[in-house]
Amino acid sequence: MATAEELFLQGIAAHQTGDLDTAERCYRQLLGATPGHAPCLSNLASIVSRRDPEEALGLFRRAIAAGPDLVDAHFNLGNLYRRLGRSRDAAAAYEDALRIVPDAPAALVNLGLAVSDDGNWARAVECFARAATVAPHLPDALVYLGDALARVGRVEEAVLALRESVARFPDVPRGHYNLGVHLAASGSTEEAITEFERALQLSPDYAEAHNALGVALETVGRADDAQREYREALGLKPEFADAWANLGTSLGEQGRCTEGVDALRHALALAPNAGTGSTLLANLLYSAVLSSEQLRDEHAAWASRYADPLAPAEPPRRRARVGNERVRVGYVFGEFRSRAALAFVEALLAHHDRARFHVTVYASPLRPDDAFTRLRRLADTWRPVTRLSDHQLADLIRGDEIDILADLNGHASGHRLMAFARKPAAVQLGMFSYPATTGMRAMDYRVTDPTTDPPGQTDALYVEKLLRLPDLGWVYVPPADAPAPAAPKVARRSFTFGCLNHPGKLSDPCVGAWAAILKAVPRSRLVLLAGQSVASAEAIAARFTSLGVSSDRLELVYRLPSGDYFEAYQPLDLALDPFPYGGAVTTCDALWMGVPVLTVAGRDARGRQGMSLLSAIGLPEFVADTPEQLVSLAATWAEQRGTLAELRGTLREMMQQSPITAAAEYVKHLEAAYRSV
């Protein structure tokens, strides 16, 4: 009969070769005779931990009671706790292991991971830095150190640590991947692409690197290459929710919204989260299939799942102001992609009456630039909140005792709606960029105007109450770098229609109507913005050719820098507003460049922005009630080149004299609305 020592050695030998059944049998036989054998208890716990965590926990505790200095028992107990999501218990177990062997590299690394699971990134930095010092031969410590440094805002140090990692361990794919992630986050996109490609050379089946490379390629305008990388990631890892979400977002950005929505819904089925849900909602606005009521219900369903449960049991009370104390207004915004959005915020801050209003800005720019520096100088209080969680942001706003809190993003990229969901201010509202309800009960109002949202007609499409300003719900700040409108060249030139709007807005009914316009106006041409994807541009052209419009009557241009963008309006005789989701800033850009815009009046705000703007400038004759009327209006205006030429010479002045550009007057109306709520 085998002795206890022989049984233990037999168990270890089987354990090391992967014969876990034999190992477990040996360990249990040994424990039957020697129940306090600490190493045996620890080894058995490691085997059973996958199938029976509770038994394993008991075995680890018995092992530690029998052998308090058995470092492996403490370490493996920490691993089990971490796998069970009990990060604080895991950290305590690793700390116990380190009291026995203070510089155990694996325990230091895993302690860093455990405390980072619990959000204690400063402590994680200490652990990973110590591990990198005592075990310079281990690549993981430097990689994790880089991530932790970035989490605490020490981005330059993070990149340095990761550069050291790839210098020491050039054949470790993860080091190149992590360096790429942080280079991309700091704006060094081309270098990030190189690192991701190096990671994939070392490990072609690295799904996360394919996905990250896709995001970086998207940033530099290589949408087709980006989509290929997302699909590569999904081929390797079909349940990769982030890759599905990125693919869906990219497809939507390039105008392939039906495919994009399908991919986003798949991502949500795999991993429900508020951010992907918001991206889905933003893409659903392009739909000509969903009714206005269905869109409202989609937004309300998102809020019911992600936002409404975060509301406090006791909503904040209105702050009692003493004497002439100023109203405290807070503006919250994330990353703005457009010049017009930043210009709108600048106009708000510049024109507020500071004798009556104190303005706090909560800004979350990914990479602050000169524009944000200008905004910072205009605010009474500037709060950079990029690195704050939504919970922390809500606490900060609550501490500032803000009276009226305004969101400027809606469900657009970079929003902070989950901070609003926690109701940090007594009055919360949305304005400017998102032409639909947020769906959230925590949002009290949406700023709009009587044309975009006629009283009694669209109120039921919002969870929020509508706060209608007299003229417009927002204001346009003309671009300083836009050239003067060029005199149109009429003689022997085909009539040119155009739309430089987001390609996602080219719904099937819209394309059908525009194809009919081209047929109704012989030899006319249509210029369209096609995003950044050759494949998507070809798909747009195919939609028109399938309706009998030859490809030589279309000109598809890719996303343009600011100067080229405004020059692209010069050849246009008449701009077409897409539907059911029309333009707002792009409509103003066209008018500023002297190009009248034809629009169809929609049922909800996304389709009535053009109508509101044209009414404000005094051009209701460019508004059609139906797509059919749009076709006849386009044909009629195409025969009136002289009138259009005259209008082209006066549109900019008309804009300057209209409420569209009256920033000071707009802010006065907004302040009056603030005082009324």
Buried (B, 14 or more C-beta within 10 A) or exposed (E): EEEBEEBBEBBBEBBEEEBBEBBBBBBBBBBEEBEEBBBBBBBBBBBBBEEEBEEBBBBBBBBBEBBEEBBBBBBBBBBBBBEBEBBEBBBBBBBBBBEBBEEBBBBBBBBBBBBBBBEBBEBBBBBBBBBBEBBEEBBBBBBBBBBBBBBBEBBEBBBEBBBBBBEBBEEBBBBBBBBBBBBBBBEBBEBBBBBBBBBBEBBEEBBBBBBBBBBBBBBBEBBBBBBBBBBBBBEBBEEBBBBBBBBBBBBBBBBBBBBBBBBBBBBBEBEEBBBBBBBBBBBBBBBBEBEBEEBBBBBBEBBBBBBBEBBEEEEBEEBEEEEEEBBBBBBBBBBBEEBBBBBBBBBBBBBBEEEBBBBBBBBBBEEEEEBBEBBBEBBBEBBBBBEBEBEEBBBBBBEBEBBBBBBBBBBBBBBBBBBBBBBBBBBBBBBBBBBBBBBBBBBBBBBBBBBBBBEEEBEEBBBBEBBBBEBBBBBBBBBEEBEEBEEBEEEEEEBBBBBBBBBBBBBEBBBBBBBBBBBBBEEBBBBBBBBBBBEBBEBBBEBBEEBEBEEEBBBBBBBEEEEEBBBBBBBBBBBBBBBBBBBBBBBBBBBBBBBBBBBBBBBBBBBBBBBBBBBBBEBEEBBBEEBEBBBBBBBEBBEEBEEBBEBBEEBBEBBEEBBBBBBEBBBBBBBEBBEEB
